[in-house]
Amino acid sequence: MNHPTTRLTLEDVAAHFAHWRQTRLTPKEQIPDYLKEEAVSLIGRYSNRIILKTLRLNHSQLQSFKKKLHLSSYLCLFPIL
């Protein structure tokens, strides 16, 4: 995984998605969390339309990545005791 200070470009993330698609074991394999994080990191720097088209995702996928990452970062702020 990349360091938080590293800013990935759309081309970097597209290459990561392409590599994963070529090397995954089954077509139904879920997208790994690190790729979800990379995709979400592009929001605000690129238009959603360009992100979706380049990464070959649909709107629902990107939204679910965003919600999941937002929820997990929220839960990290308030650990369960």
N, C-alpha and C positions, 0 to 999 in steps of 0.2 A: 504494500500500500504506500501511497505517496505521503510525504510530510504535509501537514496543513498549510505550510507556507508555499508549497509548490502549487502553482496555478496551471491546471491542465487546460489545454485548448480543446476545442470541439474535435479537431483532428486526432488528438491524443486519445480522447475517450472513444472515438469511433474505431480507432485501431484496437483498443482494448476489447471493445464489444466484438469486433470481427474475429480477433484471436479466440475469445471465449466461444463464439459460435462454431468456429472450426474445430475446437478441441473438446467440446462438451461430449459427454458420454451418450446422452440421449437427447432427442429433440424436445422432450418435455421437461428437461432439467431447468430448474428455476434460476433466474438471474442472480448471481452472487451479490451480497450486500455491498462489496466494494465498488461494483459497477453501478449499483443504484446510487451510492453516495457520489460517484463521479458524475453521473447524469444530473443529479440535483444541483451539483456545484456549478453547472453551466447556466442555470436559470438566472436571469437578470443580465447576463453578459451576451446571450444569444437569444433570438426569438424562439418561442416554444415550437413554432412550426419548423424551424430549421433544426432544432434539437431532435424533434420527433422523426423527421424525415431522414436525417443523417444517421441516427442511432437505430432506425427501424423499430421504433416504439409507437404505441398509440397513447392518446391523451390520458386514458384511464391508468395506464401503467405508470406514467410519469407522476401523476397526481398521487397514486398509492405509494410510490417511492418517497415522495415529499412528505406525506402524512406519517409514514412509518418512521422516517428519520427525525421528524419534528417530535413525535411522541417519544422515541427512544432518548433524544437529547433532553426532553422535559423530565423523563423518569430518572435520568442521571443526576439531575439537580436535586431531586427529592428521593433519596434511597429509602427503601423499605427497611424498617428496623425490626 
